[in-house]
C-alpha cells in the first residue's frame, strides 16, 4: 500500500518536472479554458507513460516547490470529463492528500493517471484545442501533434522505484493516527476504526442532535494508510453509519426561506472495504432541490441584490447586514436552484468581494454553494448523456 504523502515528497524530490509527473499551483474546472488545460496535462502524461503510472501534483509553487495546498476537491465525476473528450481515455484518480503543516481546510491534490497503452487524443474540440490533437511530454514540456504518435515506454523503472520507496509501514500509520487526533480537539470526538485488519480510518466531527437524528458538522475523514483525506466539510450536516465492512456518509443541506426550512439529503458516499484488500468508493447524489414560493423568492433575490450592491460600493454594513451577509451565498443558491433569472451570475459576483474580507465565514459558504451547484450540474449532464445513448 502506497503512502500518498510520501509519494508526493518523492516526486517533488526529482530535479524537475519530467515526462512522468507534473506539478501545478492550482487547476480550475469551472471554465472551458481550465478544463482544456487539465485535459492537456492528463493526455500528455498518459501518452508518455503507456506502461506505468504518471502523476499530476496540485498545490505546489512552481519555482520553489513549496507546498501551499488547495481546497478539498470532491468531484467523483471527474472521470466523466476524461471520457467525454478523449478517444482511448486513461483511467484517472483524484485524491486529496493531507499534510500536517497545511491549514485544516487545505490539502494537496494528487491525480494518478493509470497506464493505458493506447494513444489518447481529443475526440472533440475544446477551447483552442482541436479535434484529433495528441499531447505528449518532452522532458518537462507538454507538446502536441495532429499526426501519428508512437507510444514509447522509458519510465517504468524510475516510477517503480519511487512508488516502492513510498510504501507504507507501521510507523507511518501510527504517526498518522496520532497526528489526526492531535489536529482535532475533544469536542470533535476523533475516532478510528480498523477494517479487515488492513485499513485504518480516522474521522472527527462536531456532534449535533436534531430531533431523533444525530448530525456532524466540520467533518474530517482520512484513510491513514495512504494519508488520503476521503471527506471534508466546513458546513454541511453529515450523518455517519459504521459497520464491520462499510463506512457510510450522508450529507445534508440546511436550507431556509422565512419559516420554511429543512435538512435536505445531498449525497451518500459508501466506503466498502473488501476482503481482497481493496477499497471501493461509491457516491450517489440524492439531492432534490426544494421549490419555494416564487413571490417570496423574488423578494429574497431583490434583498440579496441590494446587499451585493452595498458590497460593491464598499458601504459600511450595519450589524444586521453583516449577519445577512453570512447567509447571502446560501440565499443566492436557493434562487439558482429555483431558476430565478440572473441568480447564478450574481452568486459568482460575490467571490472576490467575500474572499478579501477579514471574516471568511461568508466566503466559505460561497465555496460550499458553488460545490453544490457543480454536483447538481454534473448529475444533470450525466442524466442527459444517458438519455442520448
C-alpha positions, -999 to 999 in steps of 0.1 A, spaced: 0 0 0 14 34 -10 16 63 14 5 91 -9 21 119 12 54 101 10 49 96 -28 43 133 -33 75 141 -14 94 116 -35 80 131 -67 89 166 -56 124 154 -48 130 149 -85 152 176 -101 123 190 -121 90 181 -137 96 154 -163 78 130 -186 61 110 -157 50 138 -134 39 175 -135 31 200 -108 6 229 -107 -2 256 -82 -39 251 -89 -63 239 -116 -98 252 -125 -125 231 -139 -152 258 -139 -143 272 -173 -136 258 -208 -100 270 -207 -94 254 -173 -109 221 -184 -89 222 -216 -56 227 -198 -63 199 -173 -72 176 -202 -39 185 -219 -19 176 -189 -36 142 -184 -33 134 -221 4 143 -223 13 122 -192 -8 93 -204 8 91 -238 43 95 -224 38 66 -199 19 38 -216 32 11 -191 35 29 -158 15 53 -136 21 90 -141 12 118 -117 0 154 -115 5 171 -82 -17 202 -74 -10 228 -47 27 233 -52 45 265 -62 63 260 -95 96 278 -88 102 269 -51 85 235 -48 68 250 -17 36 230 -7 8 256 -4 -22 234 -8 -56 238 -25 -92 234 -14 -106 199 -8 -120 187 -42 -147 160 -41 -159 157 -76 -164 120 -81 -175 126 -118 -141 138 -129 -136 106 -149 -167 116 -169 -148 147 -182 -119 125 -194 -143 100 -211 -163 128 -227 -133 144 -245 -108 116 -252 -106 87 -276 -89 59 -256 -93 77 -223 -70 67 -195 -84 59 -161 -76 86 -136 -80 91 -98 -81 124 -80 -72 122 -43 -69 148 -15 -37 143 5 -33 158 39 -1 175 51 2 183 88 17 218 83 -12 229 60 -43 246 74 -71 222 82 -91 231 51 -62 227 27 -48 195 10 -25 186 -19 -43 173 -49 -28 141 -64 -40 130 -99 -29 94 -108 -31 86 -145 -30 48 -149 -12 31 -178 -33 29 -209 -10 15 -236 -31 32 -263 -27 67 -279 -51 91 -262 -63 121 -283 -91 146 -284 -123 133 -300 -139 167 -300 -126 203 -298 -124 223 -265 -112 259 -261 -83 264 -286 -75 226 -289 -89 210 -320 -104 175 -325 -77 149 -331 -50 167 -312 -24 144 -294 -5 157 -264 27 141 -251 56 151 -228 91 160 -239 110 164 -207 91 189 -186 71 203 -215 38 192 -229 39 191 -268 11 185 -293 7 170 -328 -21 162 -352 -1 135 -369 6 99 -358 22 94 -324 42 63 -315 40 53 -278 74 50 -261 79 35 -226 110 47 -208 99 55 -172 89 21 -158 120 15 -136 122 50 -121 85 52 -113 85 17 -98 114 28 -76 96 59 -65 64 40 -57 84 13 -38 101 39 -17 67 53 -8 54 21 7 35 24 39 48 10 72 37 7 108 55 39 119 38 60 92 4 45 101 8 52 139 22 87 133 -8 93 110 -33 83 137 -16 103 164 -14 134 141 -51 131 133 -60 130 170 -37 159 177 -52 181 150 -88 176 163 -100 189 196 -120 168 220 -153 184 210 -148 169 176 -147 134 190 -119 120 169 -122 82 164 -105 54 145 -115 20 132 -95 -8 116 -113 -25 87 -103 -61 76 -70 -58 96 -56 -36 68 -73 -2 66 -71 24 94 -98 50 91 -100 81 113 -129 105 115 -139 135 135 -169 159 136 -189 182 159 -220 164 171 -254 179 168 -288 164 177 -319 174 158 -350 155 170 -341 119 169 -313 123 144 -276 129 151 -256 150 126 -220 160 125 -205 193 112 -169 202 102 -164 165 94 -129 152 85 -124 116 74 -90 102 65 -76 69 53 -45 68 74 -26 40 55 -24 62 24 -27 97 40 -58 103 18 -85 127 30 -117 110 19 -141 137 30 -140 172 44 -169 195 51 -168 230 65 -205 235 68 -227 206 57 -245 185 83 -234 149 79 -248 115 91 -223 87 97 -230 50 98 -204 24 105 -205 -15 103 -178 -41 101 -172 -37 64 -186 -3 54 -184 34 63 -214 54 51 -215 92 49 -247 110 40 -245 148 35 -274 171 43 -280 207 33 -299 231 57 -319 255 36 -344 280 49 -367 307 34 -385 325 62 -404 299 82 -399 271 56 -368 251 64 -355 215 64 -325 193 62 -322 181 25 -302 150 17 -274 159 -7 -252 129 -14 -244 95 0 -209 80 -1 -202 44 8 -167 32 16 -168 -6 11 -137 -25 25 -133 -58 7 -116 -90 19 -92 -89 -10 -75 -58 3 -93 -34 -19 -115 -3 -11 -145 6 -33 -159 41 -30 -194 47 -45 -213 80 -44 -249 88 -52 -264 122 -55 -297 123 -35 -305 160 -38 -339 171 -50 -339 209 -48 -368 223 -28 -391 246 -46 -401 276 -27 -429 302 -32 -419 324 -62 -431 357 -47 -411 351 -16 -381 341 -37 -382 373 -58 -384 393 -26 -353 374 -13 -335 379 -46 -340 416 -45 -328 418 -9 -297 399 -19 -290 422 -48 -293 453 -25 -267 438 -2 -245 429 -31 -246 464 -44 -235 478 -10 -206 454 -10 -195 467 -44 -198 503 -33 -178 494 -1 -207 508 20 -202 502 58 -227 475 68 -249 475 98 -248 447 123 -280 431 108 -265 434 73 -233 416 85 -255 388 97 -274 388 64 -240 387 46 -232 353 60 -264 339 45 -260 357 12 -243 328 -7 -269 303 5 -298 326 -4 -284 330 -39 -280 292 -40 -317 288 -32 -326 313 -60 -304 294 -85 -320 261 -76 -354 276 -82 -344 291 -116 -346 327 -107 -331 346 -137 -296 361 -132 -292 344 -98 -262 324 -110 -241 353 -123 -250 373 -91 -237 345 -70 -203 345 -88 -200 383 -84 -197 376 -47 -164 356 -49 -139 385 -50 -160 406 -26 -161 379 1 -126 365 -4 -110 398 6 -130 402 38 -113 395 71 -141 372 83 -140 343 59 -173 327 70 -194 341 41 -166 331 16 -166 295 29 -204 294 24 -199 307 -11 -175 279 -19 -200 254 -5 -228 268 -26 -206 265 -58 -197 229 -48 -234 220 -45 -242 236 -79 -213 217 -95 -227 184 -82 -262 192 -95 -248 203 -129 -227 171 -132 -257 149 -123 -279 168 -149 -252 163 -176 -249 126 -168 -286 121 -169 -288 139 -203 -259 117 -216 -278 86 -206 -309 97 -224 -289 103 -256 -274 68 -256 
